[in-house]
């Protein structure tokens, strides 16, 4: 049986409901038709040239990084054998030149696969956001553009919440919950294709028998969904996702933001600092620190000072309006002393 994320009718979905029902749930949700009325979607449902002309109206000549892959890889951007480099070429070019190359490649069976991703619309296509408004993430969250031919992007996670909106073509998402990380056979965190580590098991095509035995235990727990132009998927941070672009020409707009941020510091930064401070200490000491993290950070048994009156919580009181700055100042002072 194939598992799927929750689906709702997305058109005209209120921001208040998005905040209260979707963000708070921390589960993937498909919003069908959320951006079906966008001019970009209307252009994407026409010819490839029509989408190119639409985007050209906003173009300011920005240079972007494009991935180009030999036809033999069939759009699967991945490592070479042994994790020794990658099976594609990175090339800097103007966004419109990349889009022109994508459109031209649709006429050739032997053309390379081409992929341009994570392009900030504010830099490359100013005016796009105003013409295709998205109120759900809130003010100050800007869109990014993803364009390309058929592709298969390896299973990875983001450290931000993600609202992904298909504007052209069709995309298949395969999702794994963050709690399954220990059975996903994650690759290096510093030798990556696009910044995020990937699941070698969930990304592999035809792995050798017995190569990823733990992954076989969770393979059936994957959520799968296909999005058409106009549909959107909300992905909470840390959910693993493999993304297949299935049409000859595919376009997506996404929004990254931290829906629950209390300040400028990111949880991933804290994890890296904890790695160098704790990861290679003796097991018994790591378990002791884990108990303290569970108590003070993850609060598995509730607030650590629930037995005291709130006015006595001090630094463990609410982060806003004052304690966030106080704790941050203490951390920065301690780091400077090292």
N, C-alpha and C positions, 0 to 999 in steps of 0.2 A: 504494500500500500504506500502510495506517495503522500508525504506530509506537506501541508501548505501553510503559509502564514495567514493570519486573519485578514479578511478583505472587507472594505466598506466603500460606499459610494462617496467619492471624494469631491465632486464638483460643488463649489460654493461651501466647502467645509469650514465652519467657524473656527477662528484661532483659539477661542476659549476652550472649545471641546478638544482641539488638538493638544493644548497644554494639559488639560485635566484627564483626558481619556487615553491619549496615545503616548505622550512623553512620559507620563507618570507610570505607565505600564512597563516600560523598558523592554518591549517585545516588538519584533518586526510587524508592520502593518502595511498592507497594500491599499492605496487610495485610487480607486479606478476613476479615470476621467478627470483627475484633479486639475490638469493643465490643458484639457482638450480645447479650451477656447483661446489659448495663446496664439498669437500670429506666427510664432516660430513653429508651432505644431502644424498649423495650416500650411505653411510653406514646406515643411518636411514631408507632408503627405502628397505633395506634387512631385515634379521631377527633381533629380539631384541638382540640376542647374537652378531651379527655383529656390531651393534652400540656400545655395551658394549666393545667389543674388540678394536674398533677404539678409543674410549675415554681412554681406559686403557693404550694405548701407551703414553699418555701425563701425566698420573696420578703420583702424588708425595706423595700420602698418606694423603692428607689434610682431616681434619674433618669438617663436615658440619652439619647444622641443618635440620633434616627431619621431615615432618609432617606425622603422621600415623592416619588414621581414621577407625573406625569400619565399616564393610561392610554396616551397616544400613544407614550410612550417604550418601552413593553412591557418595563419592568423593566431597561432598559439605562442604568445610571447613568454619565454621561459629560459631557464638555465641551459647551458651546454652540459653534456655528461660530466659528472664529477663536480658540478657547481663551479666549473672553471669558465667563468665568463657567461655571456648570454647569446641567444640565438638570433638576435636582431641588431640592427644598427640604429644609433641615435644620431639625429641630424637637426641642426638649428636652421629654421627657415621662417619666412613670414607666414602668418596664419592663413592668409588668402592663397598663398602659393601651395601650402599643404592641402587646403581644401580643393584647389584646382587639381592637384595630383590625385587626390581621392576620387574626384569625379571622373578624371581621365582613365583611371585604373579600372573603372567599372566596365569599360569597353574591351578590356583585354583579359583573356583567360590566364595569361602568363604574367600578369602584373603582380608586383609585390603587395603584401598587406601593408596598410598604412593606418597609423593610429596617433591621434593627438589628444592628450588628456590633461585635465586639471588646469585649464587655461582661465585665469581670472577675467571675467567679462568686463570688470571695471577698467582693466588695463588694455585689453585687446578689442573689446566691443562696447565702449561706453554708449549708453542709451539702450542697450539690450534689456537691462533689468527693469527700466521704467516702462519699456514697451511690452514686457512679459512679467507682470508683477507677481510676487510670491510673498504674502504676508505671514505665513505660518511660522517660520523660524523667528520672526520678530525683527525689529529694526537693526540695521547695521550688519546684517548677514548678506554677503554678496554671492551671486552665482558663479559657478565655474562651468566651462564648456568642454565636452568630450565628443570627438568626431572621428569616424574611421570606417574602414571596410569591415568585413566579417572578422571577428577576433574572439579570443578565448583568454581572458585575463585571470591569472592564477588566484587561487583562494587566499585571501588576506583579510586583515582587519584594519579598521580606522580607529584612532583615538578620539574622534569627535563623533557626535550624532550626525546622521547623514539623511538628507531627503533627496532622493534621486528621481528625476523626472524625465521620461523618455519623450524626445521631440521628433525623432525619426527612426524608422525601422522597428526592430523587436529585440528585446533582451530577456535572457533567461538567467535568473539568480538562483544559486544553490547556497544555502545558509547553514551554518553550524553555530550553536550557542557558545558563548565564551567559556562556559564550564567544561567544554570538551577539549580544551587546548592540549591537555596531556596526552591525548590519543591522536592528534593531528600531525605529528611529526613535523614540527615547525622548523624552517630553515634558519640561516644566519640572520641576525637582526641588523648587521652592518654591511652585508653584501647582498643587496636587494635590487630588484628591478625598478622600483619606483618609490622607495622609502620605507615601505612596510614589509615585515617578514611574511613569508607565505607558508601555507601548509603544503609540504611536499606530497603528502598522501592524497589530499583532496584535489590537488592540481594535476597529479600524474595521470597520463593516459596509458592504460594497459600496464600497470605495475607488475613486476615479477612476482610470482606466487610466493607468499610468505614475506614479502618485503615490508609490509606495513600491517602486522597482525593486530595491533591495538586498534587501528583505524577500522578494521573489519567489524569490530564490536559496535561501532557507532555509525557506520555508513547509513543504516536505515533511519537514523535520527535526523538526517538532513531535511530541511524545508526547501521546497522548490516552487518557483512561480515564474510565469512568463508575463512580461509587460508589453503592451502595445503603445503606440504613440498616443500621448495624452495621459497615460497612467503614471503613477508615482509609487515609490516604496520608501517608507520610513525605516531606517536601520539604526538601532541604538548603537552607541560606541561599543567596540570590542566584539561585535558579532562578526564571525568569519563569513566571507562571501566570495564566491566564484561567479564571474560575470561573463556570459557569452553573448556577443552581438551577432544576431542571426540573419540579418538582412544584408543585401549588398552594400547599402549605405545606412549608417547608424549614427544617431545623435542623441546626446543626453546632457541635461543641465542638472547640476547638483549643488547642494548647500551643506556646508560643514559648519557646525557650531557646537558649543558645549552648553546643553540645555540647563545644566544645574551648576554652572560655575559660580563660585562665590568671590572670585578674584582672578588675577592673572596666572596663577600657578596651576600647572596641569598634573593630573594623577600620574601620567607616564613619567614625568620628571621625578616624581617621588619614588616610583618603582625603580628607576635606574640608580638613584641615590641609595635606596635600600639594598640593591644588589651589591654595591661595592662595600657597604657597611656590614652586611649580614650574611650574604649567600655562601661564603666559604668558611664560616665559623663551625665549630663542632655541632653535630646534630642536636645534642641536648640543649645547647645554647640557642640554636635556631628555633627549637620548639618553645623555649621560654619566651623569646621575642615574639613568636607567633601568638602566644597567649596574650601578650601585651598589646599587639596590633589588634587582635580580635576584641579586646576589652575597650581600648581607647579609640581605635580608628573604625573598625567594622561594626563594633557595638552589637555583637550578636546576642547579648543579654540586656540590651537597652542602654540608656545613658549611664556612663560610668560613675556619675555622682548623683544618681537618682535618689540615694538615701539621705542626701543633704538638701537643705532649703536652696532654692534657685539663686538667692542672693549670695550664696557661698560657693557657687560654681567657678568663679574666677575665670581663668583662661579657657575652661571647659564649658563656659556659657555659650550662648548663640554667637556665631561668627560675626554677624553684623549687628550693630554698626562698628564695634571697636575691636573685638577679639581677633578678627582676621589680621588686622594690621599689627597687633601686638605679637601674635605668634610668629608672623612672618619676620618681624624685626628681630625677634629672638633667634630664629633659625639663621638669618643672614649674619647676625653677630657671631654665632657659634661657628659658621663656616669660615668667617674671616679669621678666626683664631687658629685655624688649622694651618 
